[in-house]
C-alpha cells in the first residue's frame, strides 16, 4: 500500500508489475445472506493457531438477526452514488465525515481521476486504466462507506456480525495486485478475503477482559484503541497468515490509502 501511494505521486504513472488483462465477470445483482443471530462466541480461540493480542480474550456477544450483502459494492454502484450527488449531500454524512469531505475535498474514491472526456480512470500497481464497473470500489474512508450505506438504505456491519458470518468460510489466496469482480452468484458470502478490507461500524476498543502485555509489545495494540474503526477480512496485499475471521484491522475513519471497501448490512 505504501509503494502504491508513492508511485501514484509520480507524474509518469509507472507500473509496479503487470499481471495481464483479467477477465471481467459480472457479479450480478446484490444478494443477501441471512443470519439468525443469538449468543455467539467472538475472538481468537486460545491455543488454536496464531492470533494477535487484540483478537482476544474470546467472549460471548449477543447478535440480533441480520443479513449481509453477498459481495462487495462495485465501482459501477459507487458511480451511481456519485451521480446522485452522494458527495454533495450533507444529510448522508456523519458530521465529522462531512467536515472531512469538505476539507479534503473528496469527490471520488482515492486514486480516481476524471478525464476531460468524462471517463474515470484509476491508478493501480498495474498502471493507470479506466475504472472497471464490476470490480469492488476500494480506497474509500469509513466516512464515505457510511455515507454510501445511508444512501443505499442500509448500514455497515458490526465487526461481530462480520466475524460470526465469516467464521466457517474458507480463506482463499489473495487475487493479485488489485481486487477482482465477484464472479457468479453462489448464494454464499463472496469476497470475504483477498480483495478489500471491509469497514465495520464498530469502534476499535478492547474486548472484555483485555489487558495489554507489559513491555514494548504492549504498546502495539493497547495504545491505539481509541479514535479508530475496525476493518475485517483481508485485501489483495495481505499475507495469507493474516487472513482469518478474528483478525482486527484498524484505521482512523478519514484514511483512504489502505485497500478498503464496502460490504452492506441490514437488520432482519
Buried (B, 14 or more C-beta within 10 A) or exposed (E): BEEBBEBBEEEEEEEEEEEEEBEEEBBBEBBBBEBEBEEBEBBBEEEEEEBEBBBBBBEEBEBEEBBBBBBBBBBBBBBEBBEEEBBEBEEBBBEEBBBBBEEEEBEBBBBBEEEEEEEBBBBBBBBBEEBBBBBBBBBBBBBBBBBBBBBBEBBBBBBBBBBBBBEEBEBBEBBBBBBBBBBEBEEEBBBBBBBBBBBBBBBBEBBEEBEBEEEEEEEEBBEBBEEBBBBBBBBBBBEEEBBBBBBBBBBEBBBBBBBBBBBBBBEE
